[in-house]
Amino acid sequence: MIVKTEKATWLPPVKDGTSKPAHGWLSIDGKIWQITNWHSFADFGATLETLTIQRGNQVELSKRETKEIYSYDEGETFTFDIE
């Protein structure tokens, strides 16, 4: 299986107990995306991570962009493609 990986870097959350977002951020092509959900699914020795990410206007919901990005190696690399 050939998967196109994105140049994405995970930025961990601040561990003070009050900071948002709880899952941190992703830097993709110089743009910062907030991780709103991080779901892991493990089966038969393989793990698939599904992250819901958002960026844009934090006040107007209609101006936010939301995407899902995936990782087959527990957050080491990321891809928008899933097979």
Short mmCIF file of the C-alpha atoms (twelve columns), coordinates in Angstrom:
data_MODEL
# 
_entry.id   MODEL 
# 
loop_
_atom_site.group_PDB 
_atom_site.id 
_atom_site.type_symbol 
_atom_site.label_atom_id 
_atom_site.label_alt_id 
_atom_site.label_comp_id 
_atom_site.label_asym_id 
_atom_site.label_seq_id 
_atom_site.Cartn_x 
_atom_site.Cartn_y 
_atom_site.Cartn_z 
_atom_site.pdbx_PDB_model_num 
ATOM 1  C CA . MET A 1  0.000   0.000  0.000  1 
ATOM 2  C CA . ILE A 2  1.372   3.418  -0.996 1 
ATOM 3  C CA . VAL A 3  0.051   6.321  1.038  1 
ATOM 4  C CA . LYS A 4  0.775   9.978  0.273  1 
ATOM 5  C CA . THR A 5  1.996   11.533 3.508  1 
ATOM 6  C CA . GLU A 6  1.516   15.187 4.385  1 
ATOM 7  C CA . LYS A 7  4.168   17.415 5.912  1 
ATOM 8  C CA . ALA A 8  2.386   17.590 9.248  1 
ATOM 9  C CA . THR A 9  3.868   18.181 12.675 1 
ATOM 10 C CA . TRP A 10 1.948   17.450 15.873 1 
ATOM 11 C CA . LEU A 11 2.114   20.246 18.459 1 
ATOM 12 C CA . PRO A 12 1.170   18.881 21.896 1 
ATOM 13 C CA . PRO A 13 -1.335  20.623 24.176 1 
ATOM 14 C CA . VAL A 14 -0.239  22.692 27.132 1 
ATOM 15 C CA . LYS A 15 -0.467  20.489 30.230 1 
ATOM 16 C CA . ASP A 16 -1.851  23.026 32.706 1 
ATOM 17 C CA . GLY A 17 -5.289  21.374 32.928 1 
ATOM 18 C CA . THR A 18 -7.200  24.337 31.508 1 
ATOM 19 C CA . SER A 19 -5.805  24.885 28.016 1 
ATOM 20 C CA . LYS A 20 -7.787  24.090 24.900 1 
ATOM 21 C CA . PRO A 21 -7.605  22.078 22.712 1 
ATOM 22 C CA . ALA A 22 -6.998  18.950 24.751 1 
ATOM 23 C CA . HIS A 23 -5.423  17.083 21.792 1 
ATOM 24 C CA . GLY A 24 -3.113  19.833 20.563 1 
ATOM 25 C CA . TRP A 25 -2.589  21.141 17.045 1 
ATOM 26 C CA . LEU A 26 -1.196  20.059 13.678 1 
ATOM 27 C CA . SER A 27 1.028   22.272 11.564 1 
ATOM 28 C CA . ILE A 28 0.331   21.386 7.915  1 
ATOM 29 C CA . ASP A 29 2.127   23.323 5.183  1 
ATOM 30 C CA . GLY A 30 2.686   26.249 7.547  1 
ATOM 31 C CA . LYS A 31 -0.960  26.457 8.665  1 
ATOM 32 C CA . ILE A 32 -2.011  25.600 12.219 1 
ATOM 33 C CA . TRP A 33 -5.018  23.291 12.616 1 
ATOM 34 C CA . GLN A 34 -6.711  22.644 15.960 1 
ATOM 35 C CA . ILE A 35 -7.321  18.954 16.725 1 
ATOM 36 C CA . THR A 36 -10.920 18.694 17.918 1 
ATOM 37 C CA . ASN A 37 -11.112 14.896 18.104 1 
ATOM 38 C CA . TRP A 38 -8.534  12.074 18.097 1 
ATOM 39 C CA . HIS A 39 -9.936  8.570  17.694 1 
ATOM 40 C CA . SER A 40 -7.816  5.390  17.676 1 
ATOM 41 C CA . PHE A 41 -8.957  2.068  16.264 1 
ATOM 42 C CA . ALA A 42 -6.774  -1.005 16.750 1 
ATOM 43 C CA . ASP A 43 -7.475  -4.356 15.126 1 
ATOM 44 C CA . PHE A 44 -5.301  -7.313 14.141 1 
ATOM 45 C CA . GLY A 45 -2.056  -5.620 15.150 1 
ATOM 46 C CA . ALA A 46 -2.648  -2.395 13.214 1 
ATOM 47 C CA . THR A 47 -3.809  0.980  14.500 1 
ATOM 48 C CA . LEU A 48 -5.661  3.651  12.544 1 
ATOM 49 C CA . GLU A 49 -5.763  7.132  14.043 1 
ATOM 50 C CA . THR A 50 -8.514  9.469  12.813 1 
ATOM 51 C CA . LEU A 51 -8.110  13.143 13.700 1 
ATOM 52 C CA . THR A 52 -10.753 15.801 13.133 1 
ATOM 53 C CA . ILE A 53 -9.016  19.129 12.567 1 
ATOM 54 C CA . GLN A 54 -10.338 22.692 12.264 1 
ATOM 55 C CA . ARG A 55 -8.975  26.070 11.335 1 
ATOM 56 C CA . GLY A 56 -10.418 29.467 10.627 1 
ATOM 57 C CA . ASN A 57 -12.595 31.970 12.393 1 
ATOM 58 C CA . GLN A 58 -13.212 30.881 15.988 1 
ATOM 59 C CA . VAL A 59 -16.245 33.172 16.326 1 
ATOM 60 C CA . GLU A 60 -18.257 32.395 13.189 1 
ATOM 61 C CA . LEU A 61 -18.845 28.641 12.809 1 
ATOM 62 C CA . SER A 62 -19.705 29.007 9.118  1 
ATOM 63 C CA . LYS A 63 -16.187 30.302 8.394  1 
ATOM 64 C CA . ARG A 64 -14.367 27.330 9.941  1 
ATOM 65 C CA . GLU A 65 -12.821 24.681 7.746  1 
ATOM 66 C CA . THR A 66 -13.044 21.108 9.064  1 
ATOM 67 C CA . LYS A 67 -11.176 18.063 7.726  1 
ATOM 68 C CA . GLU A 68 -10.249 14.551 8.770  1 
ATOM 69 C CA . ILE A 69 -6.640  13.372 8.597  1 
ATOM 70 C CA . TYR A 70 -5.368  9.861  9.284  1 
ATOM 71 C CA . SER A 71 -2.292  8.139  10.657 1 
ATOM 72 C CA . TYR A 72 -1.341  4.494  10.215 1 
ATOM 73 C CA . ASP A 73 1.650   4.721  12.577 1 
ATOM 74 C CA . GLU A 74 0.205   6.211  15.775 1 
ATOM 75 C CA . GLY A 75 0.759   9.858  14.885 1 
ATOM 76 C CA . GLU A 76 4.254   9.676  13.390 1 
ATOM 77 C CA . THR A 77 3.058   10.550 9.869  1 
ATOM 78 C CA . PHE A 78 -0.284  11.798 8.564  1 
ATOM 79 C CA . THR A 79 -2.308  11.466 5.341  1 
ATOM 80 C CA . PHE A 80 -5.605  12.738 3.959  1 
ATOM 81 C CA . ASP A 81 -5.928  9.496  1.951  1 
ATOM 82 C CA . ILE A 82 -7.380  6.335  3.458  1 
ATOM 83 C CA . GLU A 83 -7.577  2.934  1.836  1 
# 
